[in-house]
Amino acid sequence: MMLINTSVEVKQIIVLAIVLANRCLYILNSTMYSKQNPYESPEMGRSYITDGNQCRCKEVYLSKVNGTKRKGRQRTR
């Protein structure tokens, strides 16, 4: 039982590390692409939807690998 629990924890830690590494690489790529705005690369198009007092930012960017459209995360602020 102990071995199963520790393996699940190790898997969670590995997944978290991969997610953090991807986010750091994404921010680094964006900063290399555009110096004036470090969080927006030229291949990322942003569309803002405003209803009332909430502004939802939808990010749609093209992947450099095969040129297909991927949807970024949607956040409300």
PyMOL commands that set and color helices and strands:
alter all, ss='L'
color gray80, all
select helices_A, chain A and resi 2-33
alter helices_A, ss='H'
color red, helices_A
select strands_A, chain A and resi 44-51+54-62+69-76
alter strands_A, ss='S'
color yellow, strands_A
deselect
rebuild
show_as cartoon
